[in-house]
């Protein structure tokens, strides 16, 4: 009998990825509410191109907020941010059925970088994280 070890990495998306690392993530920043920060549309179009070039991938989007305020309101806002990114990707041609969204509220804070002001840290919490994941990493198929 052979013993097989599989290692998993848990990403902030809540997804569990096989092997030792999660797929690279792209961060989309927001100004306020669901308004993208300057320059973010170009990043979204780049992600759309990548997703369209890799038709076997699924796009996972997790919206985030800061931890200040009402947790339920933060959950709604983070979900709305994920949906705003999804809408932009769909407008750019990515099929809707290849995109999954979730809101994490303020449950996944960002860490302050050296010499970073509290205001800068707070600004970085207004984000969505996007990962392109191979379909084969999202399910375990058994062959019989």
N, C-alpha and C positions, 0 to 999 in steps of 0.2 A: 504494500500500500504506500503510495506517495503522499507526502504532505506538501501542500502548496501554501505559501504565505502571500497574502495580498495586503498591500499598505494603502491606506486611504488618506486623503487630505480634505478637510472640510473648509470650504470657501465661505466668504461672507454672504454669498448668495443662498446659503443653506444647503447647497448641493454637496454631495459627497462624490469626490472624484477618485477613480482608481489610481494606483501608482503613487509616486512621492510628491507630485506637484499638481496644482490646479492650473487650468489654462490661463494665459496672460489676460489681464483685464485692462480695459480702457475706461478712463474716468471722464464723465461729462459733468461739467460744473453748471450750477444754476445761480442766477442773481437773486431772485426772490420768487417764491411760489414755483410755478412751472416755466418761468422765462429762462431760456438758456443764456449763459454768459457769452460775452463776445468770443468769437472764434470757434464755438462749439459745433456750429452747423457743419463746418468743414470736417471736423472729426467724425461726425455722424455719417456724412457722405462717404468718408473713407472706410468706415465700418460697413456701410451698405455695400460698397464695391467688394470688400473682402468677403462678406457673406455671400454675395452673388457669385463670386469666383470659386467659392467652396460650398457647393450645393449639398454636401453631406453634413453640414453643421447646423446646429440649433443656436439661436441667440438667446442668452439668458441676461435679463436686465433686472438689477436690484436698485430701487430708489432708496435714498437715505435723507435724513434730516439731522439736526442737532438734537440733543436730549432735553433742551429747555422747553418748557410749555407742557401742554396736555398730551399725554402719550397717544390717545386716540386720534387727536388732530394730526399729530406727527405721522401716525400710521397712514392716515388718509392722504396726507401731502406726499409722503414717500411713494405711495402707490401711484399717485397722480404724476409724479416725476418719471417713474418707470414707464407709465403709459404715454407720456409726452415723447419720450425717446422712441418708444415703439411706433407711435404715429409717424414720426419723422423717418424712421427706417422703412415703414410701409410706403410712405410717399416717395421714397427713393427707390422703390421696386422690390424690397425684400418681402417675400410671401408672409402673410400674417401668421400662417400655421407653423412657421419656423421660429416664432418669437414667443418667449415666455417671460412674464413679468411678475414681480412681487415687490412689496414695500417692506422695508425693515425698520421704519421709524428711526428713532435715535439709538437703536440697540447696538450699532456697530460704529463707535466713535473713531475719529481719525486721531493719530498720535501727533503731538507737536514735534516739529523739527527743530533742530538747534537754532536758537535765536529767533524763533518765529513768534510773532505777537499773538495774544489771545484772539484778537479780531481776525487775523489771518487764518488761524485754526478754525474758528467758527465759520468763516467763509467757505473753507474746504469741506465742511460737513454737508453743504448743500450740493448733493451729487447723485449721480447714478453710476453704477458700475456695470460694465457690459463685458460678457465673455462669450466667445464663439467656441462651442464645444462640439466635437465630433459625436454624431448620434451613437456610435459604438461605445462611447464613454458614459452614456446616460442610461443604459440598460444592460442587463446581463442576459445574454441569450444562451440557451442550452441546446445542445445538439444531441439527438438520440438516434 
